[in-house]
Each structure stands twice: as structure tokens, then as C-alpha cells.
Amino acid sequence: DVTGLPPAPETVQALTSDWSEASYIDLVDRLLAMPAFGEHWGRAWLDVVRYAETNSFERDGAKPNAWKYRDYVIDAMNGDTPYNQFIREQIAGDELDSVTPASLTATGYYRLGLWAD
């Protein structure tokens, strides 16, 4: 559930052969530190905001830099960005007191989904 990936057989074996609260906590910490955590939970957010790498419709043009927003979302999930900051960066990342490259990339939210020229 944390990474969206099945556990490796070695992980299952290690956990079942030496079950303790400490080993469970260690496993959870390792799973949360994996890049797959942000990829898995970032995908849920990208679905909500209707992320797409093309414009759709008749002239289905590519959005060649859409991947930057996708990577921003994954990095935010893996970096444990607070939810209020995550939302603020997407809505007004270019107007914050402290504008960063990440907050500017977050405003890519506005070009997601369907786009008809």
C-alpha cells in the first residue's frame, strides 16, 4: 500500500522470521524513504488534477515539458511537503514571498488536462 509494489520475497522472509515492533517500524521507514512512495502517491494526485502529456482533441499536440510538473509532484510527495504548501505552490507559486524553481514549476498545474487552442 505504501509504494504500490509487491514486497520482495526477501523482505517478507526477513519480516516474518524476525517479527517485532522495531522491525515493523524499520520496514515502514524504509518504504517511506523509497522513491516508489512518491511515484505511487504522486500518481493519485496527478489523476485528480487530470495530468496529461498531450493537449487532446483533434490536434493532440504534445506538452513537451509536462514531465517537470510530474517530477515536482513526485519530489513533493517524497520530500514530505506539507499539504498547505503543496497547494499554495500550485496555485500561486510565482507570487509567493519566497519564489523557488520548484514553486514556479508547480504552477504548471494551470496547463494540465484538456487544452484547446
Secondary structure, 3 states (H helix, E strand, C coil): CCCCCCCCHHHHHHHHHCCCHHHHHHHHHHHHHCHHHHHHHHHHHHHHCCCCCECCCCCCCECCCHHHHHHHHHHHHHCCCCHHHHHHHHHHCCCCCCCCHHHHHHHHHHHCCCCCC
